[in-house]
């Protein structure tokens, strides 16, 4: 689904438009956190990813695979219910809201980007196509980082944020490992990639997606507002 800077950019845009949270730092770390499942020890399985993103109720009742989700309404409704139940006074409230924003952004990606891409290739793809797609996404993500006018502030907030675990969906130590990677590995200086000739994932499409994903996510949370959002005006 979406790469880190896409998630962080969409979450930041929501903050700029007045999305109400107690801790901007915790919200931003939460907006990256579901992908911390990649730092869980053991043999990674895509079922872990589905579960960390609340795409299923539990690991024993999985009927779709991550990357091939077609039942969008139950997934989105589940996340909206979770957002509605957030206690705004809880220490992890802002982190949780960021976490759910990440998942709704991935849901929008599944609708607007990933599934159309997959279906354009007949429903599946060969290893070389997938490799090229991933490379283009990583390069666009790096260019988004370089171009973002508030990247330094975003990464300062990530460093200051409190990490939390959410039951057995994600563990605190996994979130810490993800944060360490974002701060000290993922966006280290490297030659600026030329993304002008991208075939599958273009920079301008990513920028449009960020705006649309923020609007989609805000609308979903506005429709089922938790207490912290009841008096918020729609900002996007």
C-alpha positions in Angstrom: 0.0 0.0 0.0 1.2 3.6 0.6 4.8 4.3 1.5 5.9 6.2 4.6 6.2 9.7 3.3 2.8 9.4 1.6 1.2 8.5 5.0 3.1 11.2 6.8 2.2 13.8 4.2 -1.5 12.9 4.3 -1.5 13.0 8.1 0.3 16.4 8.1 -2.2 17.8 5.7 -5.0 16.9 8.0 -3.2 18.6 10.9 -2.7 21.7 8.7 -6.4 21.8 8.0 -7.3 21.6 11.7 -7.7 17.9 12.5 -8.1 18.0 16.3 -5.6 16.0 18.3 -4.0 16.5 21.7 -0.5 15.5 20.6 0.6 16.3 17.1 3.8 14.2 17.7 1.9 11.1 18.8 -0.5 11.5 15.9 2.3 11.6 13.4 4.0 8.5 14.8 0.6 6.7 14.8 0.2 7.6 11.1 3.3 5.5 10.4 2.8 2.8 13.0 0.7 0.0 11.4 3.7 -0.8 9.1 5.8 -1.5 12.1 4.6 -5.1 11.8 7.5 -5.5 9.4 9.8 -5.3 12.4 8.2 -8.2 14.3 10.7 -11.1 14.8 9.9 -14.3 13.0 8.9 -15.3 9.5 6.8 -12.4 8.2 3.5 -13.3 6.7 1.1 -11.0 5.0 -1.6 -12.1 7.4 0.3 -10.1 10.1 -0.1 -7.0 7.9 -3.8 -7.6 7.4 -4.2 -7.9 11.2 -2.1 -4.9 12.2 -4.3 -2.9 9.8 -7.5 -4.3 11.3 -8.5 -5.9 8.0 -9.8 -8.9 9.9 -11.3 -9.5 13.3 -8.6 -12.1 14.2 -5.9 -14.3 12.7 -8.2 -17.3 12.7 -10.9 -15.7 10.5 -8.9 -14.4 7.5 -10.7 -14.9 4.2 -8.7 -12.4 2.1 -5.0 -11.7 1.7 -3.2 -8.4 2.1 -2.9 -6.9 -1.3 -6.0 -8.6 -2.5 -8.7 -7.1 -0.3 -12.0 -6.6 -2.0 -14.4 -6.4 0.9 -13.7 -2.7 1.6 -16.9 -1.7 3.5 -16.4 -4.1 6.5 -12.8 -3.0 6.7 -13.5 0.7 6.6 -16.5 0.3 9.0 -14.4 -1.5 11.5 -11.8 1.2 11.6 -14.4 3.9 11.9 -15.9 2.2 14.9 -12.5 2.0 16.5 -12.0 5.7 15.9 -15.4 6.5 17.3 -14.5 4.6 20.5 -11.2 6.4 21.2 -11.2 8.1 24.6 -9.8 11.6 24.0 -8.4 11.6 27.5 -6.4 8.4 27.1 -2.6 8.7 26.9 -2.6 7.0 23.5 -5.6 8.8 22.0 -3.6 10.9 19.4 -1.5 7.9 18.5 -4.6 5.8 17.9 -6.2 8.4 15.7 -3.0 8.6 13.6 -3.0 4.8 13.4 -6.5 4.8 12.1 -5.8 7.6 9.7 -2.9 5.4 8.3 -5.3 2.5 7.8 -8.0 4.6 6.0 -5.3 6.0 3.8 -4.3 2.5 2.9 -8.0 1.7 2.2 -8.2 4.6 -0.2 -5.0 3.4 -1.8 -6.5 0.0 -2.3 -9.5 1.6 -4.0 -7.8 4.2 -6.1 -4.3 2.9 -6.8 -3.4 -0.7 -5.9 -6.4 -2.6 -7.1 -6.7 -0.7 -10.5 -2.9 -1.3 -11.0 -3.3 -5.0 -10.2 -6.4 -5.4 -12.4 -4.7 -3.6 -15.2 -2.2 -6.5 -15.2 -5.0 -9.1 -15.2 -5.3 -9.4 -11.5 -1.8 -10.4 -10.7 1.7 -9.6 -11.8 5.1 -11.1 -12.3 8.0 -10.6 -9.9 9.8 -8.2 -12.2 6.8 -5.9 -12.5 6.3 -5.9 -8.8 9.9 -5.1 -8.2 9.8 -2.1 -10.6 6.5 -0.9 -9.0 8.1 -1.0 -5.6 11.3 0.8 -6.8 9.2 3.5 -8.3 7.2 3.9 -5.1 10.3 4.1 -3.0 11.9 6.7 -5.3 8.7 8.9 -5.4 8.6 8.6 -1.6 12.1 9.9 -1.3 11.4 12.8 -3.7 8.3 13.6 -1.6 10.5 13.8 1.5 13.0 16.1 -0.3 10.2 18.4 -1.5 8.1 18.6 1.6 8.4 22.1 3.1 7.8 20.8 6.6 9.8 17.6 6.5 12.1 18.8 9.3 9.2 19.5 11.6 7.5 16.2 10.8 10.6 14.2 11.7 11.2 16.3 14.8 7.7 15.3 15.9 8.4 11.6 15.2 11.5 11.8 17.4 9.5 13.4 20.2 6.5 11.1 20.0 5.4 8.5 22.5 5.3 4.9 21.1 2.4 2.7 22.1 1.4 -0.9 21.4 -2.2 -1.7 20.4 -3.2 -5.0 22.0 -1.7 -7.7 19.9 -2.0 -5.8 16.6 1.3 -3.9 17.1 3.9 -3.9 19.8 5.6 -0.8 21.3 9.0 -2.2 20.5 8.0 -2.6 16.9 6.9 1.0 16.7 10.2 2.0 18.2 12.1 0.0 15.6 10.0 1.6 12.8 10.7 5.1 14.1 14.4 4.4 14.3 14.4 3.3 10.7 12.5 6.4 9.5 14.8 8.7 11.4 18.1 7.1 10.7 17.9 4.9 7.7 15.0 5.3 5.3 15.7 8.9 4.2 19.4 9.1 4.5 20.9 11.4 1.7 21.3 9.6 -1.6 21.3 10.8 -5.2 18.0 12.3 -6.2 16.2 9.7 -8.3 14.8 10.7 -11.7 11.1 9.8 -11.4 10.0 11.7 -14.6 9.9 8.5 -16.6 8.1 6.3 -14.0 5.8 3.8 -15.6 3.5 2.7 -12.8 3.7 5.3 -10.0 4.2 9.0 -10.9 5.1 11.9 -8.6 2.1 14.0 -9.7 -0.2 11.0 -9.0 1.3 10.6 -5.5 0.7 14.3 -4.8 -2.9 14.1 -5.9 -3.4 10.9 -4.0 -2.2 12.6 -0.7 -4.8 15.4 -1.1 -7.6 12.9 -1.9 -6.6 10.5 0.8 -6.6 13.2 3.4 -10.1 14.4 2.3 -11.4 10.8 2.2 -10.1 10.0 5.7 -11.4 13.2 7.2 -14.8 12.5 5.7 -14.9 9.0 7.1 -14.0 10.2 10.6 -16.4 13.1 10.3 -19.2 10.7 9.6 -18.5 8.6 12.7 -16.9 11.2 15.0 -15.3 10.2 18.3 -15.8 12.7 21.1 -12.6 14.6 20.2 -14.1 15.4 16.7 -17.7 16.2 17.6 -17.2 20.0 17.4 -14.6 20.0 14.6 -15.5 21.6 11.4 -14.5 19.8 8.2 -11.1 21.2 7.2 -10.5 19.7 3.8 
